């Protein structure tokens, strides 16, 4: 469940979710709870600005309150907007989680693409992938959002949306490893099998971070992941 982000702070995975492992280098919103913005109905934001503000506020409130106690008025207060504006952007509470998650991931992927376009090698791109995927810290709002969404029961349409979002990260990782393999930077691994193992490992590390396992208080999940990936990806003649 990727949620961290690399690049300017966002706000998630997502990270929340910044540049993968730190706010400047990996995503994550500020510590919760976020300050509420006073409502000025004469200067309500509109268009893309309003939607972004609503989405960011929703991520923060969902991570803080969960879904059971969530009210549209909470999001409105956090965003400094009227409840009517929030209802305009989300329609109804039932679709709120998926709407916010989809927006969060699109926002994160845009930051990821921008960072990857500037990377000098497949190794740097892989490093960025790991930084964006892992949560920044235990209070990573983007990853908390993923946890809330996956805990819900979804109809077929909802499952298709979640599957598409998860598959998007698999496809990005495969593309990076394929490029590195074709250039001789990476070993000739089986791409589908490697992707399954790599994503499973990253997801496990992310859950550890979100749970607050003491093992990561003085160690870097990012460094651990890169070392593990290097064991498989380093060509034999470079070992």
C-alpha positions as CSV (number, residue, x, y, z in Angstrom):
1,X,0.0,0.0,0.0
2,X,2.2,2.7,-1.3
3,X,1.7,6.2,0.1
4,X,4.9,8.1,0.7
5,X,6.0,10.8,-1.7
6,X,9.2,12.3,-3.0
7,X,9.4,15.9,-3.8
8,X,7.7,19.0,-2.3
9,X,5.6,18.2,0.7
10,X,2.0,17.4,-0.2
11,X,0.6,16.0,1.3
12,X,0.7,10.9,1.0
13,X,1.0,7.3,0.5
14,X,-0.3,10.1,0.1
15,X,2.5,10.5,2.1
16,X,1.6,12.5,4.0
17,X,3.0,10.7,1.8
18,X,8.3,14.7,0.1
19,X,10.8,12.2,-0.9
20,X,9.9,8.7,0.2
21,X,11.5,8.6,3.6
22,X,11.5,12.2,4.8
23,X,9.3,15.1,4.4
24,X,11.8,16.6,2.0
25,X,12.6,13.3,0.5
26,X,9.6,11.1,0.7
27,X,6.2,12.2,1.7
28,X,4.1,12.6,4.7
29,X,1.8,15.2,6.1
30,X,2.5,17.2,9.2
31,X,1.8,15.7,12.6
32,X,-1.9,15.4,13.3
33,X,-4.3,16.9,14.1
34,X,-3.9,19.7,11.5
35,X,-5.1,23.1,12.3
36,X,-8.6,24.0,11.2
37,X,-8.9,26.8,8.6
38,X,-11.5,29.5,9.4
39,X,-14.3,29.6,6.8
40,X,-14.7,32.8,4.8
41,X,-17.8,32.2,2.7
42,X,-17.1,35.3,0.6
43,X,-13.8,33.8,-0.5
44,X,-14.6,30.1,-1.0
45,X,-12.0,28.4,-3.2
46,X,-13.2,27.0,-6.5
47,X,-12.2,24.6,-9.2
48,X,-9.0,22.6,-8.9
49,X,-7.8,24.6,-5.9
50,X,-11.0,23.8,-4.0
51,X,-10.9,20.1,-4.9
52,X,-7.3,19.8,-3.8
53,X,-8.0,21.5,-0.5
54,X,-11.0,19.2,0.0
55,X,-9.0,16.1,-0.8
56,X,-6.1,17.1,1.5
57,X,-8.4,17.8,4.3
58,X,-10.2,14.5,3.8
59,X,-7.0,12.6,4.0
60,X,-6.0,14.3,7.2
61,X,-9.5,13.8,8.9
62,X,-9.8,10.2,7.8
63,X,-6.4,9.3,9.2
64,X,-7.2,11.1,12.4
65,X,-10.8,9.9,13.0
66,X,-11.2,6.8,10.9
67,X,-14.4,6.2,9.0
68,X,-16.9,5.3,11.6
69,X,-16.9,8.7,13.3
70,X,-16.2,10.7,10.1
71,X,-18.6,13.5,9.2
72,X,-18.6,15.7,6.1
73,X,-18.7,18.7,8.4
74,X,-15.3,17.6,9.9
75,X,-13.7,17.8,6.5
76,X,-15.3,21.1,5.8
77,X,-14.0,22.6,9.0
78,X,-10.5,21.2,8.3
79,X,-10.5,22.6,4.8
80,X,-12.0,26.0,5.7
81,X,-14.9,25.4,3.3
82,X,-18.6,25.0,3.7
83,X,-20.2,21.6,4.0
84,X,-22.0,22.3,0.8
85,X,-18.8,22.6,-1.0
86,X,-17.5,19.3,0.4
87,X,-20.7,17.6,-0.6
88,X,-20.3,19.0,-4.1
89,X,-16.8,17.4,-4.4
90,X,-17.6,14.0,-2.9
91,X,-21.4,13.6,-3.4
92,X,-22.0,11.3,-0.5
93,X,-20.0,9.7,2.2
94,X,-20.2,6.2,0.8
95,X,-17.9,7.0,-2.1
96,X,-15.6,9.3,-0.1
97,X,-12.8,6.8,0.7
98,X,-12.3,5.6,-2.9
99,X,-12.6,9.2,-4.2
100,X,-9.9,10.4,-1.8
101,X,-7.6,7.5,-2.3
102,X,-7.8,7.7,-6.1
103,X,-7.0,11.4,-6.0
104,X,-4.2,10.8,-3.5
105,X,-2.5,8.2,-5.7
106,X,-2.8,10.4,-8.8
107,X,-1.2,13.2,-6.9
108,X,1.6,10.9,-5.7
109,X,2.2,9.4,-9.1
110,X,2.6,12.8,-10.6
111,X,5.3,13.6,-8.1
112,X,6.9,10.3,-8.7
113,X,6.9,10.8,-12.5
114,X,8.5,14.2,-12.0
115,X,11.3,12.8,-9.8
116,X,11.9,9.8,-12.0
117,X,12.3,12.0,-15.1
118,X,15.2,13.6,-13.4
119,X,16.9,10.4,-12.3
120,X,20.2,9.5,-13.9
121,X,19.9,5.7,-13.8
122,X,17.6,2.8,-13.1
123,X,19.3,2.4,-9.7
124,X,18.2,5.9,-8.8
125,X,14.7,5.3,-10.1
126,X,14.5,2.1,-8.0
127,X,15.6,4.2,-5.0
128,X,12.9,6.7,-5.7
129,X,10.3,3.9,-6.0
130,X,11.2,2.6,-2.6
131,X,11.1,6.0,-1.0
132,X,7.7,6.8,-2.5
133,X,6.3,3.4,-1.5
134,X,7.3,3.3,2.1
135,X,5.5,5.5,4.7
136,X,7.5,8.2,6.2
137,X,6.6,7.5,9.8
138,X,4.0,6.0,12.0
139,X,1.6,8.9,11.4
140,X,1.8,8.8,7.7
141,X,-1.7,10.0,6.6
142,X,-1.5,8.5,3.2
143,X,-0.8,5.0,4.4
144,X,-3.4,5.4,7.1
145,X,-5.9,6.2,4.3
146,X,-4.9,2.9,2.6
147,X,-5.5,1.0,5.8
148,X,-8.9,2.6,6.2
149,X,-9.9,1.8,2.6
150,X,-8.8,-1.8,2.7
151,X,-10.7,-2.4,5.9
152,X,-14.0,-1.6,4.2
153,X,-16.2,-3.9,2.3
154,X,-16.3,-3.0,-1.4
155,X,-18.5,-3.9,-4.3
156,X,-17.1,-5.1,-7.6
157,X,-16.6,-1.5,-8.9
158,X,-14.7,-0.6,-5.7
159,X,-12.5,-3.7,-5.9
160,X,-11.7,-2.8,-9.5
161,X,-10.6,0.7,-8.5
162,X,-8.4,-0.7,-5.7
163,X,-6.9,-3.4,-8.0
164,X,-6.1,-0.7,-10.6
165,X,-4.3,1.4,-8.1
166,X,-2.3,-1.5,-6.7
167,X,-1.4,-2.7,-10.2
168,X,-0.2,0.7,-11.1
169,X,2.6,0.4,-8.6
170,X,3.5,-3.1,-9.8
171,X,3.7,-1.8,-13.4
172,X,5.9,1.1,-12.4
173,X,8.3,-1.2,-10.6
174,X,8.4,-3.6,-13.5
175,X,9.2,-0.8,-15.9
176,X,12.2,0.3,-13.8
177,X,13.6,-3.2,-13.4
178,X,13.0,-3.9,-17.1
179,X,15.0,-0.8,-18.1
180,X,17.8,-1.7,-15.7
181,X,17.9,-5.3,-16.9
182,X,18.0,-4.2,-20.6
183,X,20.8,-1.8,-19.9
184,X,22.8,-4.4,-18.0
185,X,22.5,-2.6,-14.7
186,X,20.3,-5.3,-13.1
187,X,20.4,-9.1,-13.2
188,X,18.1,-11.0,-15.6
189,X,15.3,-11.6,-13.1
190,X,11.9,-12.9,-13.9
191,X,9.9,-9.6,-13.8
192,X,6.5,-10.8,-12.6
193,X,8.0,-13.0,-9.8
194,X,10.4,-10.4,-8.7
195,X,7.7,-7.7,-8.6
196,X,5.5,-9.9,-6.4
197,X,8.4,-10.5,-3.9
198,X,9.5,-6.9,-3.9
199,X,6.1,-5.4,-3.3
200,X,5.3,-8.0,-0.6
201,X,8.5,-7.1,1.2
202,X,7.8,-3.3,0.9
203,X,4.3,-3.8,2.1
204,X,5.5,-5.8,5.1
205,X,8.1,-3.1,5.9
206,X,5.4,-0.4,5.6
207,X,3.1,-2.2,8.0
208,X,6.0,-2.5,10.5
209,X,6.6,1.3,10.3
210,X,2.9,2.1,10.7
211,X,2.6,-0.3,13.7
212,X,5.6,1.4,15.3
213,X,7.9,-1.6,15.6
214,X,10.9,-0.7,17.7
215,X,13.3,-2.3,15.2
216,X,12.9,0.8,13.0
217,X,13.6,3.3,15.6
218,X,17.3,3.2,14.9
219,X,17.4,1.6,11.5
220,X,16.2,2.7,8.1
221,X,13.5,0.6,6.3
222,X,14.5,2.2,3.1
223,X,18.1,1.1,3.5
224,X,17.0,-2.4,4.4
225,X,14.8,-2.6,1.4
226,X,17.5,-1.4,-1.0
227,X,20.0,-3.9,0.4
228,X,17.5,-6.7,0.0
229,X,16.6,-5.7,-3.6
230,X,20.3,-5.4,-4.5
231,X,20.8,-9.0,-3.6
232,X,18.5,-10.0,-6.4
233,X,19.2,-7.3,-8.9
234,X,23.0,-7.0,-8.8
235,X,24.5,-8.8,-11.9
236,X,26.6,-11.9,-11.0
237,X,29.7,-10.4,-12.5
238,X,29.5,-7.4,-10.1
239,X,29.1,-9.4,-6.9
